[in-house]
């Protein structure tokens, strides 16, 4: 008889423990999913920062008349833009617009490459400036730029 009373007394705490564990399990698994998504977000942030740095340097070298540097930075911008397109999550509400802007970066940089290194740097500057504007627009759409607080 005593064994039955002891089991009755333990069944409620055991049941509560099982319910708490069952309710807590989705919280734990959601946290791991969130943590698994963070490196992609960090990678996207880093790639965006690199893209903006390259397009800014590309235009700056264009102002100095360095056609070779424009071509180099444009090649890097193309490589980074292609990587960002792959990293943009499909659930992002601005995915289509950001992808279109990044494709414009690639298109304008291909124009720079087609014009070539022996062209007048001023001729390379026009598509380089358009590539920079498209890169800035895509980063703005993805929310990866800081707003200047004056």
C-alpha positions, 0 to 999 in steps of 0.5 A: 500500500505504501508503494502505491501512495509513494507513486501517486505522490511522485506522478504529479511532479514527474508529469509537471517535469515532462510538461515543462521539458516539452514546452522548453524544447521548442525554445531551445531549438528556436535559439539554435536556429537563430544562432545558425542564421547569425553567421550568414547575417554577419557574413552579409554585413561584412560583404556589404561593408567590403562592397561599399569600400571597394566602390568608394575606392574605385570612384576615388581612383577614377578621380585621380585618373588611375584606370588600372585601379578602377578596373581592379576595384570594379572586379572586386566589386563584381565578385562581392556583389555576386557573393551577396546575391547568394547570401540574401535570405529568400525571406527578405522583403527587399530581396528582389530590389536588392538583387536588381541593384546588385545586378546593376553593379555587376553590369556597370562593372562589366562595362568598365571591363569592356571599355578597358584599361587603355581608355581615358579614366574619365570614360571609366568613371561614368559606369564606375559612379553608376556602380557605386550608386547601385551598390549604395542602393542595394545596401540601403535596401538590405538595411546594411548601411548606417544613417548619418546622424547630424 
